[in-house]
Each structure stands twice: as C-alpha cells, then as structure tokens.
C-alpha cells in the first residue's frame, strides 16, 4: 500500500524524545527533502534515521545517521512488515540517559510503529 499522506508521532523513552513521520516518497530525493525539513524543525536532534520503500518494493534504502543499533534497518523492516511504500523518518533528541544498542533499536521501532498505527487508524 502506497502512503498517501503525512502522519507524525512522538515517543518518549528514558527522557529521549523521538519524532516519527511517515510520508509519501517515490525516491531517495523525497526522503532527503523531508530529512532537511525535519533537521530544521528539530534542531536539537542528534540523529535522523530513515527508511524508504518504493517502486513496488524493488527500491529499498535505509540510513542510521551514526546511531547505534541499526535503527534505519529496523524502520525498513517496519515498512516491509506492514507492506507500506513511502518514507519513515525518526529524529532523536538525546535526553541524557544512554539506552544501549537494544534500547535504541526498541525506541526507534516503537516510534515508527506509532506513526504506522496512527496512519492505519485514520484509514479506518
């Protein structure tokens, strides 16, 4: 299913704030435009991790932006699992508590799942 609108979701984990956005994207250029926009909105964010799935699933990309735990891959798995085509971006504002590799992956996954759930909820 192709994502046809923008949905945003906020998640808090150990004082770190995660801002997720699910949006229509046909290629990496669309994702990079959204990343630039979100970097301006969330100036204190340390990492902007994203995943892209497009062209019937034949185009798949992800980026960890220096974050541990491969959150870009985690976000791409969410798009695959939900059979969605579009972009999924999660920006993290560090809250002073180290989450560890597993905690980082879980937090990015929870934020991404929240955006997808919000998207599906509005579909009903």
C-alpha positions as a Markdown table, in Angstrom:
| # | Residue | x | y | z |
|---|---|---|---|---|
| 1 | Unk | 0.0 | 0.0 | 0.0 |
| 2 | Unk | 1.4 | 3.4 | -1.0 |
| 3 | Unk | 1.5 | 6.0 | 1.7 |
| 4 | Unk | -0.8 | 8.9 | 0.6 |
| 5 | Unk | -0.5 | 11.4 | 3.5 |
| 6 | Unk | 1.9 | 12.6 | 6.2 |
| 7 | Unk | 1.4 | 11.2 | 9.7 |
| 8 | Unk | 3.5 | 12.3 | 12.7 |
| 9 | Unk | 4.0 | 10.6 | 16.1 |
| 10 | Unk | 6.0 | 11.5 | 19.2 |
| 11 | Unk | 7.6 | 8.9 | 21.6 |
| 12 | Unk | 9.4 | 9.3 | 24.9 |
| 13 | Unk | 12.0 | 6.8 | 26.1 |
| 14 | Unk | 14.2 | 7.5 | 29.1 |
| 15 | Unk | 13.9 | 11.2 | 28.6 |
| 16 | Unk | 15.0 | 11.0 | 24.9 |
| 17 | Unk | 12.4 | 12.3 | 22.5 |
| 18 | Unk | 11.7 | 10.6 | 19.3 |
| 19 | Unk | 9.8 | 12.3 | 16.5 |
| 20 | Unk | 8.5 | 9.9 | 13.8 |
| 21 | Unk | 7.0 | 10.9 | 10.5 |
| 22 | Unk | 5.5 | 8.5 | 7.8 |
| 23 | Unk | 5.2 | 10.3 | 4.5 |
| 24 | Unk | 4.7 | 9.7 | 0.7 |
| 25 | Unk | 8.1 | 9.2 | -1.1 |
| 26 | Unk | 8.9 | 7.8 | -4.6 |
| 27 | Unk | 12.7 | 8.0 | -4.2 |
| 28 | Unk | 15.6 | 9.0 | -2.1 |
| 29 | Unk | 15.3 | 12.7 | -3.1 |
| 30 | Unk | 11.9 | 12.9 | -1.5 |
| 31 | Unk | 13.3 | 11.4 | 1.7 |
| 32 | Unk | 16.3 | 13.7 | 1.8 |
| 33 | Unk | 14.0 | 16.8 | 1.4 |
| 34 | Unk | 12.0 | 15.6 | 4.4 |
| 35 | Unk | 15.2 | 15.0 | 6.4 |
| 36 | Unk | 16.4 | 18.5 | 5.6 |
| 37 | Unk | 13.0 | 20.0 | 6.7 |
| 38 | Unk | 12.9 | 17.9 | 9.9 |
| 39 | Unk | 16.5 | 18.9 | 10.8 |
| 40 | Unk | 15.3 | 22.5 | 10.7 |
| 41 | Unk | 12.3 | 21.7 | 12.9 |
| 42 | Unk | 14.2 | 19.5 | 15.4 |
| 43 | Unk | 17.5 | 21.4 | 15.7 |
| 44 | Unk | 18.4 | 19.6 | 18.9 |
| 45 | Unk | 18.0 | 16.2 | 17.4 |
| 46 | Unk | 21.2 | 14.2 | 17.3 |
| 47 | Unk | 20.2 | 11.6 | 14.7 |
| 48 | Unk | 17.7 | 11.5 | 11.9 |
| 49 | Unk | 17.3 | 7.8 | 10.9 |
| 50 | Unk | 15.1 | 6.9 | 7.9 |
| 51 | Unk | 13.9 | 4.1 | 5.7 |
| 52 | Unk | 12.5 | 4.2 | 2.2 |
| 53 | Unk | 10.4 | 1.6 | 0.3 |
| 54 | Unk | 9.2 | 2.4 | -3.2 |
| 55 | Unk | 8.6 | 1.1 | -6.7 |
| 56 | Unk | 6.6 | -2.0 | -5.7 |
| 57 | Unk | 9.2 | -2.9 | -3.0 |
| 58 | Unk | 12.1 | -3.1 | -5.5 |
| 59 | Unk | 13.6 | 0.2 | -4.2 |
| 60 | Unk | 14.6 | -0.1 | -0.5 |
| 61 | Unk | 17.1 | 2.2 | 1.3 |
| 62 | Unk | 17.8 | 3.0 | 5.0 |
| 63 | Unk | 20.2 | 5.3 | 6.9 |
| 64 | Unk | 21.3 | 5.1 | 10.5 |
| 65 | Unk | 22.8 | 8.6 | 10.7 |
| 66 | Unk | 25.5 | 7.4 | 13.1 |
| 67 | Unk | 23.1 | 5.9 | 15.6 |
| 68 | Unk | 23.9 | 2.5 | 17.2 |
| 69 | Unk | 21.6 | -0.5 | 16.8 |
| 70 | Unk | 20.9 | -0.1 | 13.1 |
| 71 | Unk | 17.6 | 1.9 | 13.5 |
| 72 | Unk | 17.4 | 2.5 | 9.8 |
| 73 | Unk | 17.2 | -1.2 | 9.2 |
| 74 | Unk | 14.6 | -1.5 | 11.9 |
| 75 | Unk | 12.4 | 1.2 | 10.3 |
| 76 | Unk | 12.8 | -0.6 | 6.9 |
| 77 | Unk | 11.6 | -3.8 | 8.5 |
| 78 | Unk | 8.5 | -2.0 | 9.7 |
| 79 | Unk | 7.7 | -0.8 | 6.2 |
| 80 | Unk | 8.2 | -4.3 | 4.9 |
| 81 | Unk | 6.1 | -5.9 | 7.6 |
| 82 | Unk | 3.2 | -3.5 | 7.0 |
| 83 | Unk | 3.6 | -3.7 | 3.2 |
| 84 | Unk | 3.9 | 0.1 | 3.0 |
| 85 | Unk | 5.6 | 2.1 | 0.3 |
| 86 | Unk | 6.9 | 5.5 | 1.3 |
| 87 | Unk | 9.3 | 7.1 | 3.8 |
| 88 | Unk | 9.6 | 6.6 | 7.5 |
| 89 | Unk | 11.9 | 9.1 | 9.4 |
| 90 | Unk | 12.6 | 9.1 | 13.1 |
| 91 | Unk | 14.5 | 12.0 | 14.7 |
| 92 | Unk | 16.0 | 11.6 | 18.2 |
| 93 | Unk | 16.7 | 14.3 | 20.7 |
| 94 | Unk | 19.0 | 12.8 | 23.4 |
| 95 | Unk | 17.7 | 13.0 | 26.9 |
| 96 | Unk | 20.8 | 12.4 | 28.9 |
| 97 | Unk | 20.3 | 8.6 | 29.5 |
| 98 | Unk | 22.2 | 6.1 | 27.3 |
| 99 | Unk | 19.7 | 3.5 | 26.1 |
| 100 | Unk | 22.2 | 0.9 | 24.8 |
| 101 | Unk | 22.1 | -0.8 | 21.5 |
| 102 | Unk | 18.9 | -2.8 | 22.2 |
| 103 | Unk | 17.2 | 0.2 | 23.9 |
| 104 | Unk | 17.9 | 2.4 | 20.9 |
| 105 | Unk | 16.5 | -0.2 | 18.5 |
| 106 | Unk | 13.4 | -0.6 | 20.6 |
| 107 | Unk | 12.8 | 3.1 | 20.9 |
| 108 | Unk | 13.1 | 3.7 | 17.2 |
| 109 | Unk | 10.9 | 0.8 | 16.5 |
| 110 | Unk | 8.3 | 2.0 | 19.0 |
| 111 | Unk | 8.3 | 5.5 | 17.4 |
| 112 | Unk | 8.0 | 4.1 | 13.9 |
| 113 | Unk | 5.2 | 1.7 | 14.9 |
| 114 | Unk | 3.3 | 4.6 | 16.5 |
| 115 | Unk | 3.4 | 6.5 | 13.2 |
| 116 | Unk | 2.2 | 3.5 | 11.3 |
| 117 | Unk | -0.5 | 2.8 | 13.8 |
| 118 | Unk | -1.7 | 6.4 | 13.5 |
| 119 | Unk | -1.7 | 6.1 | 9.7 |
| 120 | Unk | -3.8 | 2.9 | 9.8 |
| 121 | Unk | -6.1 | 4.3 | 12.4 |
| 122 | Unk | -7.0 | 7.3 | 10.1 |
| 123 | Unk | -7.6 | 4.8 | 7.3 |
| 124 | Unk | -10.5 | 3.1 | 9.0 |
